[in-house]
Amino acid sequence: MSSGNTAHGPAATVENLDVVAWMVRFLKTARARKNTLLLCFFAFLCLGGVRYATSTRLFESHAEVLVLEQGGSVLEKDRGQGSTLTDQMPNFERVFTSDRVLKQTLRELPPEFRRDFLGKPADTWLDVFRERLSVSTARRTNVIQVGFRSKDPETAHFVVSSLVSSSLEFLNTMHSDSALEMLKMLQKERKQIEQELQRKHERQIRLTRESQVLFGSEEKVVNVLNEGIIRLNQDRIEARKETIDARSLLLALQSAVRNREDVQAFALKLNESLATELFKKSSGLAHNDSLTVSRLEQMLVDDRATLQNKLGRLGEKHPEIVAMKDRIRNTQAYLATRQAVVSESADQQNRDVLGPRLLEIARHRAAMAQSREQELDAEFEAKRELALSTNAQVAEVQKLNLDIKQLQDYHKLLLDRMRALDLGREAGVRAKVITDPRINREPVAPKLSLILLLSVAAGLGTGLVAVYVMDLIDDHFRSPDDIRQQVGAPILTMVRKLPQLAPHGLESLYPFARPTSVESESFRSLRTAIDFSGTETRSLTISSTEPGDGKTTVVASLAVAFAQAGKRTLAIDGDMRRPGLTKLFNLGQRAGLSNLLKSDRPIEELVEPLIYRPDLPNLDIISSGPRPSNPAELLSSDRLPELIAWAEGRYDQILVDAPPSLAVSDVQIIGRVVDGSLLTIRPNRNRRKMVLRAVESLTALGCPLIGIVVNQLSVNNGDEYSYGYGYGYGYEYHDDARDESGAAEESQRLAA
């Protein structure tokens, strides 16, 4: 979850900043068009004043009615039935606005208090009454507030008094009438329920007497035959299981006897005492056998002890020793072979005696089990047929019991409701006036503060909408901040409209002809901004949105400013369609860029003869050359990157004059091989959409936009593009003669 928030955080921040920037721009636009805003504001103020002066004065009278609950309704609250009085307040409000109450109030109005209804059809009087009437309940209270507006304060007072009286009369009589009507209806319904109960009780008693097997209470009826059948069925299941077990045991025993297998395991299932006795005999644990084995073992112990004693006195060959060893050996042999003899005897007895005896027992047990099963089946079928004939009676009796229980509950509920209504007939809902209406001679409508507030809001809103619409229609940039925010690039300098100094050549450029003028300072500021931009700006292309924006003058003047700063500067006229730099320096007859791009010879061999060096140190110019038929194809070749690479090895700054961005695609091709681009804008001429499209075309292939040059500004026109601030810097203005002499001295100083 946190990663998702982190991922969306920067995007959300940028979006918020864009909204803030748009709001700031719009506020500046509104300030620029403040006359429109003020006109709308004062127009709506005047309309509000006219509305207040011509509106009909309305007077209002108020009254407050308290609704109380007394007596019998407490029983329903204790049982959790019914709703609280607060929940019923909307119903009481409807009483004050009901047709019955309003018609009664209108009938009681004297003619002098009907001025609000005069001139209107009689069938619309109720609608007019409701429009002037206000009925509401204070939050979490039982207080109803009633108000009426009229052209006359006495009429408003009288109408409220009459309406409250009619409503109270209706409320105070409504409860008793409705309670009496409800009580009659409940009594009638109670008699019907009692008659139905009597009929169902009689039917239940008759069915129970007719059947001799039905017993129980009203809640549960028991058929004793069903209970016996259930127990009998359980016995049948057990008998069937015993029959199956007996037959299975008989078949297994017969197979064991035929195969002469051990049948002692079957003896355990058929006769436990017999199986125990056989086990003792087969294992030699019978009483007589155990006594014999005990005497022999004791005699063997005594003989071994005697043998040990006599061996100390007699030799091994002594007859007594030999006889005693034989007796010991015989005793051991008997004990060793006795178990096998006993087992063989037991097996023989099992085959000859035990098997037939067990078969007889198994056959007898199987026959007994089958006989019991048949007896239980016969008894079950007999009782089942008898029980089926009585089940219909049981179902009917059970349904009667259920109906009787429901009728008894409903009868009890009716009695409770009747008791509650009877106790509350003299109580219930009561209403009382707690604030009497009074004559109010201060008009409540129209309200001056409300009209003033609405007029101010409508005036400001309409003015802002008008400013926004006018701003949409006027697609020009309104301020330098507007350019910076819309384009997304900094404004490096702003150049005011330059009067022409000379037809062509260096003398037509202000940084050369008038180096101390304010106009020249703007190009030196541009040079400084480029140097300190923080990015690589050794080679730049300068373009514009449309022809005539002054990009050539900016390129030439910036080249002069770089050269005057001591940087070796090369200016290339890259506009081979309408060459501006070539025309500025009167180089139309010279070979230039087009010749270099067409040739296959090395760049260093061709470029030197093409370079034009004006009368300014550190400044070289390459013209556009003859106009080719395919400028875009020439610029797309490998020759242009080779030229830029050669120039970067010899010059400190390279400036390329490119065609307008929206006219052709040449500037995008040039932008691929240089470090960045500058865009020249004339705010009073270029439209925002065109400028933004030009920026997109410049940066589409990865050429970064270093900044914006705002060109041809007016000196003092009262808007945000005025050039009358910030560019004095203590320079003094000189006449033309002194400017020309100063330019010549500056040129000589730089040449030296």
Secondary structure by P-SEA (a helix, b strand, c coil): caaaaaaaaaaaaaaaaaaaaaaaaaaaaaaaaaaaaaaaaaaaaaaaaaaaaabbbbbbbbbbbbbbbcccaaaaaaaccccccccaaaaaaaaaacaaaaaaaaaacccccccccccccccaaaaaaaaabbbbbcccccbbbbbbbcccaaaaaaaaaaaaaaaaaaaaaaaaaaaaaaaaaaaaaaaaaaaaaaaaaaaaaaaaaacccccccccccccaaaaaaaaaaaaaaaaaaaaaaaaaaaaaaaaaaaacccaaaaaaaccaaaaaaaaaaaacccaaaaaaaaaaaaaaaaaaaaaaaaaaccccccaaaaaaaaaaaaaaaaaaaaaaaaaaaaaaaaaccaaaaaaaaaaaaaaaaaaaaaaaaaaaaaaaaaaaaaaaaaaaaaaaaaaaaaaaaaaaaaaaaaaaaaaaccccbbbbbcbbbbbbcccccccaaaaaaaaaaaaaaaaaaaaaaaaaaccccccaaaaaaaaccccccccccccccccccccccccccccccaaaaaaaaaaaaaaaccccccbbbbbccccccaaaaaaaaaaaaaaaaccbbbbbcccccccaaaaaacccccccaaaaaaccccccccccccccccccccbbbbccccccccaaaaaacaaaaaaaaaaaacccbbbbbcccccccaaaaaaaaccccbbbbbccccccaaaaaaaaaaaaccccccccccccccccccccccccccccccbbbbbcaaaaaaaaaaaaaaaac
